[in-house]
Amino acid sequence: MSRLNTILYQGEPGSFSEAAILSHWPQARAVGLPSFGEVVDALQEDSGAVGLLPIENAYRGPVYEVLDLLTSGQHLLDIRAEVVQPVELALLAQKGTELTDVRLVRSHPQALMQSRGFWQARGWQGEPALDTAGSARELAESNRPGVAAIASRRAGSLYGLEVLAEGIHDHPDNRTRFWLVSQMPVGFSASPLGLYKTSVVFDVPNVPGSLVRVLTHFSQWGLNLNKVESRPRPGVPFAFRFWIDVAGRPEQLESVVGQAVAEMEWHRVLGAGYPVYDQ
């Protein structure tokens, strides 16, 4: 895997984005920024910067804010690699708090959704925060009785909180996939799985069969579409923009995508033949 010095992410120390960086690029310095927009802005402004952004949770679906940021405005960023990070959620609270004291839980909306079976069943209220680790830090700095945070066990250790419960995510194999993105190549490393993807967003004419004609190019070559997703099309009410991830050999993907774009009104290749490191 490529050696990288610094990788930007959204969040704070103890977040799962930081965990994904530390587990896949342990030699890199992980630098957190408050929002996805600020990460993308920093990557757009510095041609040498590299960032890691979550794109999809296995059970709660795509992180649409990230996709929309990557497909809007001036296109300077490309996907360089895909990694997957397990997401193991814990319930954290200030020292001395008992499980029976909790009335409200705070975390990133995705983490709240991923653990809804645990906290909703207890009749607690959920309150969204900017990120998981941030909710832990804010709780440690506050004096709010009856409030707990949902984050990683490491976040609890970093911010001096007690772990009231572990493994509170609804699915034991909960995980999130991330894209490593940058303007400039970071050095190609082969996928240990032998798996490569190309990701494309595109618009098609509003006529019968237009989407099928695009997708047929991939099926004719026996290529697997790992993702087909629709999003509202900017500036065209009730029309849709499509996102696909297709797996195959890099040279084969390049050829087939080149054929498929002839059927598209507009397209943007987010990443071409990038390696997938784990699933």
N, C-alpha and C positions, 0 to 999 in steps of 0.2 A: 504494500500500500504506500502511496506517496507520503513523503515527509513534508510536513507543513509546520511553519513556525507559529502562526497565530490564526485562530478560527473564531469568527464572530458568531454570536447566537443571541436569540431573544430570551431574556430572563436574567436570573441571578444565580450565584453559586448554590448548588444543591438541586438545580432543575434537571429535568430529564434530557433536555438539549445539551446541557453541559456534560451529563453522564455519557451521552452518545459520543461526544468529542473525546472524552477521557478514555473510553473503552476502545475506540477505533484509531485514534491518533494520540496516544498517551504522551508523546513528546511535545505536542502543541500546547500553546498558551490559549486557553479558552477565555474570550472576552465577551461579557454579556452587555446587551443594550436593552433599553426599556420596552421597545415595541418591534414588531416585525417590520413596520415601515422604516424605522430608523436603521435596522440592519440592512434592508434593501438600499436605502439612500447611501449608506456608508460604502456598500459594495459598488454602487453606481459611480460614486465620486472618486474612488481609489481603484485604479485598474489592477493593482497588485493584491487587493483584499480578497479574502475567502470567507464564506459563511456557511453555516449549517442550519437548515430550516426544516421544521416538521411539515410533511405534506399529507400524511394520512394515518389515522389510527385504525388498527385491525377491526375494531368493533364499532367505533363511532364515526368512521368515514373521513372524508377529506377535510383538510384545514383550508377552507375556501379563501380565507383572507390572504394566505401565502400564495395560492395559485393566482388570485386576482392581482396581487402586487407584481408577480413575475410576468404577467401577460399584459400589463397596462404600461403606458408611457414608453419611453425610449428603451429599446431592447439592447441591453449590454451584457446580460448575465446568461450563462449556460450551465446546465447540470453537468457536473464532473464525476459524480459517483452517487450511489444510493446505499444507505446503511439502515439497519433496523435495530432498535433499542427496546429491550423489555421495559415495561412500565409497571412497577410494583408500588402500589400506593399504601401509605400509612396514615393513620389518624394521629395528629400531633397536638399537644396542648401544653400550657404552662405548668410548671411543676406544682404538684398538689391537686391538680384537677382529676376528678374521677370521671369514668365513662358516663355515670348517671347525671353528672353536672352539665353535660353538653346539650345545648339547645340549637346551636347554629354552627354550620361548617363553611369555611371559606377556601376557595381554590380557583384555579383556572377553569373556565366553563367546560373544557374537554375533560378535565379530571373529575369535576362534579358529575358529568354524565357517565364517566367510566366507573364510578363507584355509587351510582344512584341507588342500587339495590340495598347497599349497606345503610346509608344515612336516611333515605326516605322511609324505610321500613321502621325506623325508630321515631318517626314524626318530627325530625329535625328540619330546620330551614337551611337552604343553600344560598350562599352569597358569592357572586363571581368576583374574582380578583384578576390582576393582569397576568400572573403566572403562579405556578405551584410553589416554588421556593420563595417568591415574594410574599405569598400569603403566610408562610411560616415566619419569615423575618418580621413582617408587620405584626403578627400575633405576639412574637417575643418582645417587641418594643411597646406593646399596648397594655392596657389594663382593662380587658373586656371579659368579665366572668361569663362562663357558659359558652365560650367560643372555642372552636378547634379548627385546625388547618389540615387540609389533605395535600400531602406532598411526599417526597421520598424520605426514607429513613435517614439518609445522609443530611438532608435539609434540617431535620430535627437535631442532629448532632451539631451541625454548624451554628444553629441559632439557639441552642440550649433548651430545647423543648423535650418533653417526655413523649414516648410512643405509647398511646393508649390502645392501639390495635394495628395489626399488620395484615397485609394481603387483603385489603378491603375492596379491591377492584372486582368488578362483576365477573370477569373471565380470567382464569388462572394464566392463560397464555396471552394476556394483554400486551400489545407492543405497538410501537409507532415507527413508521418509516420516515427517513429524512433524506433530503437532497443536499449534497455539497455543491455550492454554486459559486461562480466567480466569473470575471470577465476574461481572464487569461487562463490557458491550460495550466494544470497543477502537476503535470507529470503522470503519464498513463501507467496504471497498474492493472494486471490481468485480474479478472474476477475469479476468486477461488471456486465459485460455483459454475464457472463457464457460462455465466448468464450476463447478457448485455441488453440494454433497452434503448429505445428512442422514444421521446415524449414530444407530442405535437398538439398544439391548440389550433383550431381552424373554424372558419365559417363556410357554409355551403349554400348554394342558391335555394330559395324557398320554393322548390318544385318537387313533385313526387319522385322518390328514388334517389335523390341527390346524396344522402348519407350512405345508402347502400352501395352506390357506385364507388365511393371512397373506400369503404371497408372491404369491398370485393378484391381490391388489389392485394390486400394482406392475406386473405383467405386463399387466393389462387396460388400464393407462394408458400402456403402452409405455415404462416407466421401466427403466433399466438398473441392476441390482444389481452394484456393483463388488466387493462382499464379502459372503459368507455364511459365518459361522464359528460353531462350537459350542464351548461351555466347560462344564465341570462346574457344575451348579447348586448353589449354596451351601445346605447343610442338607438336601439331597435326594439321597442316594447313587444313582449311576448314572442320574441325570436330567440334562438339559442345558439351558443358557441359550444363547440365540442372539444373534449380533451381525451386523447388516447395515449396509452403506454403500450408499446409493442416490443416483444422480445425476439431476438435473433442475432445472427452474426453481424458485426458492425458493417461489413461491406455489403451484405445482403439488405440490411435495413436501409442503407443509403440509397440503393438502387430502387427499392420498392417505394420508399417515401417520395423519391423524385418522380415516380409515375403517378402516385396518388394526388400530389399537389395540383396536378392539372385539373382535377375535379373540384378544387376548392376556390372560393371567392377570395379568401384571405387565410394566411396560415403563419404560424411562428413555430419553428423547431426549438423547443426548450432545451433539449439535450440530444445529441446524436451518438448512439453506440456507447453509452457510458456504462461502466462496470457496476454490477450489483454484488455487494460484498457478503450479504447475508439476508435471510428471509424470516 
